[in-house]
Amino acid sequence: MPTTIQANDLRSTSSVQPAAKSRIGLIVALSLAAGLVAAAVLVAMPFIPAKENVLTGVVLLGFGLGWALLAVLSVRFSDQPQRWAAAPAVFMAVAGPASLSGSAAVQTVFSWVWPPALFALVVWMFLRARRQLRSRIARWLLYPVLAVLMIASIGGGVETVGESVDARAYPLPGRLIDVGGHRLHLHCTGSGSPTVLLEPGGGAGSSDLGWIAPAVARDTTVCVYDRAGRGWSDAADGPQDGAHIAADLHTLLNRAHVPGPYVLAGHSFGGLYVQSFAAQFPDQVAGMVLLDSTAPKPVRAFQTNSGTYDVIRRGSALVSALAHLGLGRLIAQGSYDTLPPRSRDEARANSSTAKHLDSFFEEFLGYADASMQQASALTDLNGKPLIVLTADEGNNDNQWQSKQNQLATLSTNSLHRHATASHDSLISDQTDSAAASQAIHDVVTAVRTSHPLAQP
């Protein structure tokens, strides 16, 4: 009888043991999936602000939950306990609140701490998992995740060092002016009046005007600035559509004591913003140059969908967060080649940050239609000099040409010129940008002399 009982016990043990072992692959899969689902649910919650740092924080907390589950479930339901998984859970429980913090000092310090800490943690996690995970499936599930974390740590370290080096190499060229809740960068050069205000295109900053600003400064005072979230300017909490951008610009010029009225020159989307400025503050406009400008939309074509915008805003904020891992820096290295060396390097440095990417997505995905609709409020410049300069290369769209013709009807004192240039090279190329500088010069001359514009 004892022999029979012992044999039964052995059979029972052998039947339970494989079952216990087999659970570890499922536990790893479920834990990682739970972390991903938790992160996605937290990001989608409407009460969580759609800000880059906040969404990054809740994603880290969601992933931390997944690692915590792996530690707990593997101890409770398998014979291969993975207690080491508590370490990444703790790391993300600390990293999440640090990202959620609105303190710039906290985030600056943490940006130096987390990449080396994560690198060391991933190496330790790999060694522990290799020793304690006997399931090949579980390892196949886990190793790609560890590889992603390793890449993130390296990219994060490179980005933190890169931003520190850039801050020293490219200091603020102008000054920061508080416009109410955030500061904008303004840089004025040259002398004389009227003052020319250059408005860069969508996704661009003051450094993108590195050819035109010095050329205009030989004739008169010229000011370049960075919209909120671009270049050296602070990000803004409020909406950044054309009406708000124009209001910020008006406040900026007033508080910087730059006298008007101004000659406004806007490229691409910047053309919409100078049109909104002219509609809101007509007495502050002496003349205008539209450099291959985006055309307004009629009011009936604009319709807000707050639900769609919220989804876009959350998605763009998450993509912007990838700049902390060096993605923006990688992309920027292949851009701005035709600018002057100093402007090129400044533009690359500024456009690689999460702040820049966030404002870029918001401008195009969040407020493009609103800005086009708001610009349509300008219907008449009351005879003030206007030059519309259209880039002809790479643009065979008859509708675009028709809209450019329509822009020229904003003033009875206007010219519509065509440049042998592309939409981008009209600003970024030394030779092609000469046409833009000449158009600005001609409007400045017309304002000074009070003579009508004439074809050269």
Secondary structure, DSSP 8 states (H G I E B T S, - for coil): -HHHHHHHHHHHHHHHHHHHHHHHHHHHHHHHHHHHHHHHHHHH-TTS---HHHHHHHHHHHHHHHHHHHHHHHHHH-SS--GGGHHHHHHHHHHHHHHH---HHHHHHHHHHHHHHHHHHHHHHHHHHHHH---HHHHHHHHHHHHHHHHHHHHHHHHHHHHHHHHHHS--SSEEEE-SSSEEEEEEES-SSSEEEEE--TT--GGGGTTHHHHHHTTS-EEEEE-TTSTTS---SS--SHHHHHHHHHHHHHHTT--S-EEEEEETHHHHHHHHHHHH-GGGEEEEEEES------GGG----HHHHHHHHHHHHHHHHGGGGTHHHHHHTTS-TTS-HHHHHHHHHHHTSHHHHHHHHIIIIISHHHHHHHHTT----TT--EEEEEE-TT---HHHHHHHHHHGGG-SSEEEEEESS-TTHHHHSTTTHHHHHHHHHHHHHHHHHT------
